[in-house]
Amino acid sequence: MAKIFIKTYGCQMNERDSEQVTRMLMQRGHTITAREEEAEVVLLNTCSVRDLAEQKALGKMGMLRTLSRDRPIVYGFLGCMAQSRGSTLLDEVPHLDLVVGTQKFHRVADYVDEAIERKWTARFNDARYSVVDVEEEENSQSTIRDHVLGGRQVTAFVSIMQGCNMHCTFCIVPYTRGHERSRPIPEIVGEVKTLVDKGVKEVTLLGQIVNLYGRHEFATVKGKSPFVQLLEALQEVAGLERIRFTSPHPIGFRTDLIESFGRLTKLAEHIHLPLQSGSNRILKAMHRTYTAEKFISLVERIRSVTPNVAITTDIIVGYPGETEEDYARTREVVERVGFDNAFVFKYSKRKGTPAAKIEQQLPDSVKQVRNRDLLELVNSWAKRRSERFIGREVEILCEGPSKTNPTRLAGRTRENKIVVFEGAPQHVGALLKIRIVRSTGYTLYGEPISH
């Protein structure tokens, strides 16, 4: 059996995929190690959303080549970059053995075992051994279902669908994750019940466009979309305390979903709602299918039902052809909405996407200026939105020691705000009432309330 080092780049769905791979490898008797220097198998689960993520993975794989100087090592790329680049990675990385795409995570354990046998036994010869599997596979959306829960883990990701049909012009996801495919509601509910039996109290539902779940496979019932039907089914799971989801699309926020926040008590008051741009001209070029005015109207409708909701977003600056006026429109929307947080990205040219072919590519210096300016605006709003919690009593789910101060505990409010406080070991996994005493912008600090 081998010691296996796995590193994950990118989104929460990539983290969930790596967890599935980890589980299957452990079931084969392998050991997962966090120390790359002792690894006998190296697997990098990659991201292709931005060029920087790909370059990090390629650079890391190059550095890890030195491990094979004194022993045979199996090297593999998994996930989105593996899917998009396929066999060309074998030319770029001479020591690479495995290239496994986004619909084949459930095959990784087989490929690792085969590679180990080929490399570690007398049958191995000097000829290069490699596996490239980036083909589509039917029902691959149901293969990400097993979990590795550490210690007293109380939160978990649950993948409910794969793929995307939206084809936003800047995005490579439809090419790396394929078309939309959704899992049946009973299958998802069964997975959540198993997690709850193991101590999980909060789940985050994952999908490329999560609120369009099931629109091709399942029927709308009594005016409720398949996604709302799923939320209702999870509301009935005994022992589950909170439900979150990410990432949705504005066009998937119909009345039934908006109203769900007012009646489903387990649905947490936090929505990550990608804006991408505040310019209608740029939104149209991005193929985002809504206007800035419709986005603002949607936020107002959501807040009318759930006044205390926290809304976060994604924004791209420097999309090809974006003018100063276009950027000014984005700033205006950010000011108008007042997001609790925003992930601001400089546009990254992705080979094969329509935006990559646009001639009016902006220089990085312009992207950098806009990125820095918008981050300052976002941070100012984040501070204002967090300061409203000072003096309030909030409910948090304690997740364990704080990442920045292990002597203290940390948890999240229903609005997904991080709260750090002085606590005891028995608080881990519990729902607690905390009085907030101060804020540093993105982190709240509080004191437990005695009852």
C-alpha positions in Angstrom: 0.0 0.0 0.0 1.2 3.5 -0.8 1.4 6.9 0.9 -0.5 9.3 -1.2 -0.3 13.1 -1.3 -3.3 15.0 -2.6 -3.4 18.7 -3.2 -6.5 20.5 -4.4 -6.8 23.8 -6.3 -9.9 25.8 -7.0 -13.5 25.7 -5.8 -15.5 23.8 -3.2 -16.6 21.3 -5.8 -12.9 20.4 -6.4 -12.5 19.9 -2.7 -15.6 17.6 -2.7 -14.1 15.6 -5.6 -10.8 15.2 -3.8 -12.7 14.0 -0.8 -14.3 11.3 -2.9 -10.9 10.3 -4.3 -9.4 10.2 -0.8 -12.2 7.9 0.4 -11.8 5.4 -2.4 -8.0 5.3 -1.9 -8.4 4.7 1.8 -10.8 1.9 1.1 -8.1 0.2 -0.9 -5.7 0.4 2.1 -3.7 3.4 1.0 -2.6 6.1 3.4 -3.2 9.8 2.8 -0.2 12.0 3.9 0.1 15.7 4.2 3.9 15.5 3.8 4.8 15.6 0.2 8.4 14.5 0.9 7.2 11.0 2.1 4.7 10.5 -0.7 4.8 7.6 -3.1 1.9 8.8 -5.2 1.3 12.5 -6.0 -2.2 13.7 -7.1 -3.0 17.3 -7.9 -6.7 18.1 -8.4 -6.6 21.1 -10.7 -8.6 24.2 -11.6 -8.9 25.9 -15.0 -11.1 28.9 -14.2 -8.0 31.2 -14.4 -4.6 30.8 -15.9 -2.9 31.4 -12.5 -4.5 28.3 -11.1 -3.2 26.2 -14.0 0.3 27.7 -13.6 0.3 26.9 -9.9 -0.5 23.3 -10.5 2.0 22.9 -13.3 4.7 24.6 -11.2 3.9 22.4 -8.2 4.1 19.2 -10.3 7.5 20.4 -11.6 8.9 20.9 -8.1 7.6 17.5 -7.0 9.6 15.8 -9.7 12.6 15.7 -7.3 10.8 13.1 -5.2 11.5 10.4 -7.8 15.3 10.7 -7.7 15.6 7.9 -5.1 12.4 5.9 -5.6 9.6 5.4 -8.1 6.7 7.9 -7.8 3.3 7.9 -9.5 2.4 11.4 -10.6 -1.2 12.4 -11.6 -3.2 15.4 -12.6 -6.9 15.2 -11.9 -9.9 17.5 -12.6 -10.5 20.5 -14.7 -7.1 21.2 -16.2 -6.7 17.5 -16.8 -10.0 17.5 -18.7 -9.2 20.6 -20.8 -5.6 19.8 -21.7 -5.8 16.0 -21.8 -2.9 14.1 -23.4 -1.0 17.4 -24.1 0.0 17.4 -20.4 2.1 14.4 -21.1 4.2 16.5 -23.4 4.4 19.4 -21.0 5.2 17.2 -17.9 7.6 14.4 -18.9 7.3 12.5 -15.6 3.4 12.5 -15.6 1.7 9.2 -15.3 -2.0 9.9 -14.9 -4.4 12.5 -16.5 -7.9 11.9 -15.2 -10.8 14.2 -16.1 -13.8 15.5 -14.2 -16.2 12.6 -14.9 -13.7 9.9 -13.9 -12.8 10.6 -10.3 -14.4 7.3 -9.4 -11.7 5.6 -11.6 -8.7 7.2 -9.9 -8.2 4.4 -7.4 -8.1 1.8 -10.2 -5.6 3.8 -12.2 -3.4 4.5 -9.1 -3.2 0.8 -8.3 -2.4 -0.1 -11.9 0.3 2.6 -12.0 1.8 1.4 -8.7 2.0 -2.2 -10.0 3.6 -1.1 -13.2 6.2 1.1 -11.5 7.0 -0.9 -8.5 7.2 -4.5 -9.8 9.7 -6.3 -12.0 7.3 -6.1 -14.9 8.0 -2.4 -15.1 10.4 -1.5 -17.9 11.9 1.7 -19.2 9.0 2.4 -21.6 6.8 5.3 -20.4 3.6 4.3 -18.7 0.6 6.7 -18.8 -3.2 6.8 -18.5 -5.3 9.6 -20.0 -9.0 9.3 -19.3 -11.1 12.4 -20.1 -14.0 10.8 -21.8 -17.6 11.5 -20.8 -19.3 8.9 -18.6 -23.1 8.4 -18.0 -24.3 9.0 -14.5 -21.0 10.4 -13.3 -22.9 12.9 -11.3 -23.9 10.1 -8.8 -20.3 8.9 -8.2 -19.4 11.8 -5.8 -21.2 10.5 -2.8 -18.7 9.2 -0.1 -17.2 11.4 2.6 -14.1 11.5 4.8 -15.2 13.1 8.1 -12.4 14.2 10.4 -12.8 14.2 14.2 -15.9 16.1 15.3 -16.7 17.5 11.8 -20.1 19.1 11.8 -20.3 20.6 8.2 -20.1 18.9 4.9 -20.3 19.5 1.1 -22.9 17.5 -0.9 -22.6 17.5 -4.7 -26.1 17.5 -6.1 -25.3 18.0 -9.8 -22.5 18.3 -12.3 -21.9 20.4 -15.4 -23.3 23.7 -16.8 -25.3 24.7 -19.9 -25.1 28.4 -19.6 -21.9 29.0 -21.7 -20.9 32.4 -20.3 -18.3 33.7 -22.8 -15.5 34.0 -20.2 -16.0 30.5 -18.6 -14.3 27.2 -19.4 -16.5 25.2 -17.0 -18.9 23.9 -19.6 -15.9 22.5 -21.5 -14.4 20.9 -18.4 -17.5 19.8 -16.5 -19.8 18.9 -19.4 -23.6 19.5 -19.6 -25.9 19.7 -16.6 -26.7 16.4 -14.9 -28.5 16.1 -11.6 -28.9 13.4 -9.0 -32.3 12.2 -7.8 -33.7 13.8 -4.7 -34.0 10.5 -2.7 -30.3 9.7 -3.4 -29.2 13.1 -2.1 -31.5 12.9 1.0 -30.1 9.5 1.8 -26.5 10.9 1.7 -27.4 13.7 4.0 -29.1 11.4 6.5 -25.9 9.3 6.6 -23.9 12.5 7.2 -26.3 13.5 10.0 -26.0 10.1 11.6 -22.2 10.7 11.8 -22.6 14.1 13.5 -22.9 16.6 10.6 -25.3 19.4 11.4 -24.9 21.6 8.3 -24.6 20.8 4.6 -23.7 23.0 1.7 -25.2 21.8 -1.6 -22.8 22.1 -4.6 -23.5 22.6 -8.2 -22.1 24.7 -11.1 -25.4 26.5 -11.2 -27.0 24.9 -8.2 -30.4 26.5 -8.3 -31.0 25.1 -11.8 -30.8 21.6 -10.3 -33.0 19.0 -12.0 -34.5 21.3 -14.6 -33.9 18.8 -17.3 -34.6 15.6 -15.4 -37.4 16.4 -12.9 -40.8 18.1 -13.1 -42.0 21.3 -11.4 -44.6 20.3 -8.9 -47.3 22.7 -7.7 -45.2 25.6 -8.8 -42.1 24.4 -7.1 -38.9 23.8 -9.0 -36.9 20.6 -8.4 -34.4 22.6 -6.4 -37.0 23.9 -4.0 -38.5 20.4 -3.8 -35.0 19.2 -2.7 -34.7 22.0 -0.1 -38.1 20.9 1.3 -37.0 17.3 1.5 -33.9 18.2 3.4 -35.9 20.5 5.7 -37.5 17.3 7.0 -34.2 15.5 7.8 -34.1 15.1 11.6 -30.9 16.3 13.2 -29.9 18.6 10.3 -29.7 22.1 11.5 -28.7 24.2 8.5 -28.8 24.1 4.7 -26.6 26.2 2.4 -26.0 26.2 -1.3 -23.5 27.5 -3.9 -23.2 28.8 -6.5 -26.5 29.9 -8.0 -27.3 32.0 -11.1 -29.6 35.1 -10.9 -32.0 33.6 -13.5 -32.6 30.6 -11.2 -34.0 32.7 -8.4 -37.7 32.4 -9.1 -40.5 33.3 -6.6 -40.6 29.8 -5.2 -36.9 29.9 -4.2 -37.1 33.5 -2.8 -40.1 32.6 -0.7 -38.3 29.5 0.6 -36.1 31.7 2.7 -39.1 32.9 4.6 -40.6 29.5 5.4 -37.8 26.9 5.5 -36.2 27.3 8.9 -33.1 25.3 8.1 -32.2 27.4 5.0 -29.4 29.7 6.2 -29.7 33.4 5.5 -26.7 33.7 3.1 -26.8 33.9 -0.7 -23.8 33.9 -2.9 -25.2 35.7 -6.0 -22.6 36.2 -8.8 -22.9 39.6 -10.5 -19.8 39.5 -12.7 -20.4 43.0 -14.1 -22.6 46.0 -13.5 -22.5 47.1 -17.1 -25.4 45.9 -19.3 -23.2 46.0 -22.3 -20.6 43.8 -20.7 -23.3 41.5 -19.2 -24.7 41.0 -22.7 -21.2 40.3 -24.1 -20.7 37.8 -21.2 -24.0 36.1 -22.1 -25.2 36.6 -18.6 -28.9 36.9 -19.6 -29.9 39.6 -17.1 -29.3 43.4 -16.7 -27.9 45.3 -13.8 -31.4 46.6 -13.1 -32.8 43.1 -12.9 -30.0 42.1 -10.6 -30.7 45.0 -8.3 -34.4 44.2 -8.4 -33.7 40.6 -7.5 -31.6 41.6 -4.5 -34.5 43.9 -3.3 -37.0 41.1 -3.6 -34.8 38.7 -1.7 -34.2 41.3 1.1 -38.0 42.0 1.3 -38.5 38.4 2.3 -35.3 38.0 4.3 -34.2 41.4 5.6 -31.2 40.1 7.4 -29.8 38.0 4.5 -26.1 38.3 3.8 -25.4 38.6 0.0 -21.9 37.9 -1.4 -20.9 37.9 -5.1 -18.3 37.3 -7.8 -17.1 40.2 -10.0 -14.8 40.2 -13.0 -12.9 43.3 -13.9 -11.1 43.9 -17.2 -13.3 41.8 -19.4 -12.3 42.4 -23.1 -13.6 45.7 -24.3 -14.5 47.0 -20.8 -14.3 50.8 -20.8 -13.9 53.1 -17.9 -17.7 53.8 -18.1 -18.4 50.1 -18.0 -16.3 49.7 -14.9 -18.0 52.8 -13.4 -21.4 51.0 -13.8 -19.9 48.0 -11.8 -18.9 50.3 -9.0 -22.4 51.8 -9.0 -24.0 48.4 -8.5 -21.6 47.5 -5.8 -22.5 50.7 -4.0 -26.2 50.2 -4.6 -26.3 46.6 -3.3 -23.7 46.9 -0.5 -22.5 43.3 -0.6 -21.3 41.5 2.6 -18.3 40.3 0.6 -17.2 40.0 -3.0 -14.6 37.9 -4.8 -13.1 40.2 -7.3 -11.1 38.6 -10.2 -9.1 40.0 -13.0 -10.3 38.6 -16.3 -8.2 35.6 -17.4 -8.1 34.6 -21.0 -9.3 30.9 -21.3 -8.4 29.1 -24.5 -11.4 27.9 -26.4 -13.9 30.4 -24.9 -15.6 33.1 -27.0 -14.1 35.9 -24.9 -10.6 34.7 -25.7 -11.2 35.6 -29.3 -12.2 39.2 -28.7 -9.5 41.6 -30.0 -10.0 44.3 -27.4 -8.0 42.4 -24.6 -7.1 44.9 -21.8 -3.6 45.2 -20.5 -2.9 43.7 -17.1 -2.0 47.1 -15.7 -5.6 48.3 -16.3 -7.1 45.1 -14.8 -4.8 45.6 -11.7 -5.9 49.2 -11.1 -9.6 48.3 -11.3 -9.1 45.1 -9.2 -7.4 47.1 -6.4 -10.0 49.9 -6.6 -13.0 47.6 -6.4 -11.5 45.6 -3.6 -11.2 48.7 -1.5 -14.9 49.5 -2.1 -15.9 45.9 -1.3 -13.8 45.9 1.9 -15.5 49.1 3.0 -18.9 47.6 2.5 -17.9 44.4 4.2 -16.8 46.4 7.3 -20.1 48.2 7.4 -22.1 45.1 7.0 -20.2 43.3 9.7 -20.4 46.2 12.2 -24.2 45.9 12.3 -23.7 42.7 14.3 -21.9 44.4 17.2 -24.0 44.2 20.3 -26.3 41.6 18.8 -27.0 38.1 20.0 -26.3 35.6 17.2 -26.6 31.8 16.8 -23.4 30.1 15.7 -22.5 26.5 14.8 -19.1 25.9 16.5 -16.8 24.2 14.0 -13.7 23.9 16.1 -10.5 25.8 16.8 -10.0 29.2 15.1 -7.6 28.9 12.1 -5.8 32.1 13.2 -5.8 31.4 16.9 -6.0 27.7 17.9 -6.5 28.7 21.6 -10.0 30.0 20.7 -13.0 28.5 19.0 -14.7 29.6 15.8 -18.0 29.1 14.2 -20.3 30.7 11.6 -23.6 32.6 12.0 -26.5 31.7 9.8 -25.4 34.6 7.6 -22.0 32.9 7.2 -20.1 35.3 9.3 -17.0 33.9 11.1 -17.2 34.4 14.9 -14.2 33.8 17.2 -14.8 33.3 20.9 -13.4 31.9 24.1 -14.9 28.4 24.6 -14.5 24.9 25.8 -14.0 21.6 24.0 -17.6 20.5 24.6 -18.7 23.5 22.5 -17.4 22.0 19.3 -20.4 20.8 17.2 -22.9 22.8 19.2 -25.3 25.6 18.3 -24.4 28.5 20.7 -25.7 31.9 21.4 -22.9 34.5 21.2 -23.0 38.2 21.9 -20.8 40.1 19.3 -18.5 42.6 21.0 -16.3 43.7 18.0 -15.6 43.3 14.3 -12.5 43.5 12.2 -14.4 43.6 8.9 -14.6 39.9 7.9 -14.3 38.4 11.4 -16.6 38.9 14.4 -15.5 38.4 18.0 -18.0 37.5 20.7 -18.7 36.1 24.1 -20.9 33.0 24.9 -24.2 33.8 26.5 -24.9 31.8 29.6 -28.4 30.3 30.0 
